[in-house]
Amino acid sequence: MEKVKIIVKHRGYVPFIGPGPVLRPIMISKRKFDILTNAGYEVVEFKEPKKVVEVEPEVEEVVPVVEPEVEEVEVEPEVEEVVEVEPEVEEVVEVEPEEGVYVNDEELSGEAFYEREFLTVSKSKTILEARGVEYNYDDKASELKDLVEMSNPEAK
């Protein structure tokens, strides 16, 4: 059975999927995709842009690069202690923010990744406007937070 990755732009109930819009790509069968598009629902096949991801090796010791001066100076490397902290998780989240993406940006930029606990109604509306995502003025806080989470940058 052939599968396709899609996003749903249609607002309201969509057969096989549930309430729309669904801005985070999901997988459905090619047959269901054809049925929905033939029925007039705004369902779009999602094509991921190809990206080259560079993976840096783990470094235990950090040695700062010092530009040569007139006088040579010996610099001892600073070693930072790495402490692993396990966050308390209330619900399983499949998507983690991209490396280099700012999390919970106080400036409320559209490019940052936002966690549900950080969001309020006014913050959610500001973020959605920055991302160009449409919402209803009367949407509840949970609906606005859902839209922000669905439009967060996707982890690669």
Secondary structure, 3 states (H helix, E strand, C coil): CCEEEEEEEEEEEECCCEEEEEEEEEEEEHHHHHHHHHCCCCEEECCCCCCCCCCCCCCCCCCCCCCCCCCCCCCCCCCCCCCCCCCCCCCCCCCCCCCCCCECCCCCCCCCECCHHHCCHHHHHHHHHHHCCCCCCCCCHHHHHHHHHHCCCCCC
